[in-house]
């Protein structure tokens, strides 16, 4: 005898969710929001990217809420690893960084949504449901960031090294010593960095680098 499937039952199927975040309080907060939904349930929590990959293999969740900045293995790496092994995985990226480079890196890794951690609850739920249906979701603020900074500066690896030290407040002489290059070479790199970032001085370069997610600086 053929078995029929109730379309209403399919539509209201519980969405099984894995949360990956290294902050216990953040996991608890997101878990409370998710579990308050009648059609959602948290089935696992991971404290780093490596645990997220392992739990995904065990639990096979419908959607992963993935913090992008975690120890051992970050969210970018964990998301890529999961999608390589399970191409149909649905991943929603959560981050405290809204810079263009972070957003584009997450998109390249295959996430279905990119959200800031201070996103309203209803938007988080909408992103989960969109990802569950294999759709993509980008909040207006994230989309605006990509539009306003559509041209990514083509910085070389060495220029990024120099820019990172500029953000840390180092002067040319110290940068030259740390990178084992001449001061003249450092000055050339700085000039190129200012031109590529379209800024006037080192302070503006540091600000632009942090804002756009090219460099992450924590005091």
N, C-alpha and C positions, 0 to 999 in steps of 0.2 A: 504494500500500500504506500502510495506517495505521501511524503511529509510536506505539509504546507508551512510557510513561514509567515508569522504575523508581522506585517510592516510596522505596526505601532511598537511592537516589542523590539524590533530592530532599531527603530529611531530612538527609543528610550534606554538602550543598552548602556550600562554603567561604563564610563570612560575611566580606564585604569591608568593611574599616573605615578610616575617615578620622579621624585624631587632630588636634585643634586645641588648642594650648597654647603660650603664649609662652615657657615655660621649656624649654630643650633637655633638661635632665636629666629633667624630668617626662615629656616626650614619649618619651625613650629607655626610661624605666622602664615606662610603660604599654605601649609597643610590644613590649617583651620579654615582658610578661605575656600579651598578646594573641597574639603569634606562637608562643608555647609551646603554644597550643591547636591540636589537630589539625584543627579545623573553622573556624579563623579566620586572617585574614591582613590585615596593615596595608598599604593600597595608597597611602597618602598622608599627609603631615604638613604642618600649617599653623601659622605662628607668630602669626597674628592672625585676627580674624574675617573681614576682607576676603579674605584668602587662603583661608579655609575655604569661603566662598561660591564663589570662583572654582574651587577644586579640586573642589568638589561638582559643579559643572557639567561639569567635564572627566571626572571619574572615576565619578560616580554610585554612590557607596558604598552598602552596605546599611545601615550604622549609622555615625553620627558621634559621637565622644566629644569633647564640646565644653566647654572651660574657659570659665567665665562671665566671668572678668575678664581681658581681653586688650586690647592697644593697638589703635589705628586704628579697629577696630569690635569691641565686646565680644560675648561669647557670646550674650547675650539678643538683641541686634540681628541677629547673624549667623544665629542659629537661626530667628528670625522671617522673615528674608529668604529663607532656604532653603525654609522651609515654605510661604511665599507662592508661590514659583516651582514647588516640588515638594511638593505636599500629602501625598504618601505617604512623605516622608523620615522616618527614624527617628533621633532625637537623644537621646543620654544626656548630661545635664548633669553636669559635674564642678566642684566648688567648694571653696574653703577657708572659705566663709561658710555657716553653717547657720541664719541668721536667717529668721524667718517671711516677711519681705518679699521676700527673695531667692528663697525656695522658691516662693512664690505667683507671683512675677513669671515665674519659669522655667516653671511650670505653665501660666500664661496664654499664654506664647509657644508652647506646644505640645510641650514635651519629653516623652519617654516614660519617663524616669527621672531622678532627682536624687540624686547621690551626693556625699558628702564625699571629698576627695582621699586621706584616710587609710583609706578603706574596705578591708576584707579582699579579697584577690585573688579568692577564690571568689565573693564578692558582686558584684564588678565583672563577672565572667564571666556570672553569672546575669542581671544587669541587661542586658547586651548581648544575650544570647539571648532575653530577654523582649521587649526592644525590637524585635529582628529579627522576632519573631512578631506585632508590632503590639500587644503588651501594654504595660501600665504597671507600673513597679516603684518603690516607695518604701521604703527601709529603715525598720525600726521606729523608730529615733531621729528620722528626718525626720518620720514620721507623728505621733510623739508631740509634736514641736515644733508642728505644725499644730493638734493637739488642744488643747494647753495654752495656745496663744495664738490661739485661734480668732477672737477679736474684734480686728480690726486698728484701731489708733487712727486716727481721722479727722482727721489733721493737715492744716492748710492749707499751701499752698506757702510762705507767709511764716513759719508756725510751724516748718516744716522748715528754713528758712534760719536762724532763731534757734537751733533745736536744734543745727544743724551747728556754729554758733559756740560754743555752750555746750560741746559735745564738745571743741572746740579750746581750751577754757579761758578764753574771753573773758568779761569782765564786762559788765554792762548798759550802762555808759557807752560802752564800745568797740563793743559790738554796735549801739548806736544810731548811732554815727558811721559804722560800716561799711555799715549798711543805710539810712542817711539817714532815720531815723525818730526820734521822741522817746523819751527814757528811759521815760516813762510808758507809751508803746505797747509798748516792750520788756517792761516788767513785766507788762503784760496778757497778752502772748504767753506769757511764762514761766509765769504762773499757769495759763493754758489748757493748756499742754504738760504740766505736772505732773498736772493733773486727768485729761487724756486718757490719759497713760501710767500713771496710778494709782501715782504715786511721791510721796515726801515732799520731796525737794530736788533741786538741780541735778545733784549727783553721781549720784544714783540715776537721774535722767533720762538722763544721758550713758551710764551703764552699760546701761540698758534699750535705748537707741537702737542701741548697737553690737551688743548680744546679739541683738536682733530683726532686725538687718539694715536698719534704717531709715536709719542713717548708717554709713558706713565710714570708719574712722579709722586711719591708719597713721603711726607715729611716725618 
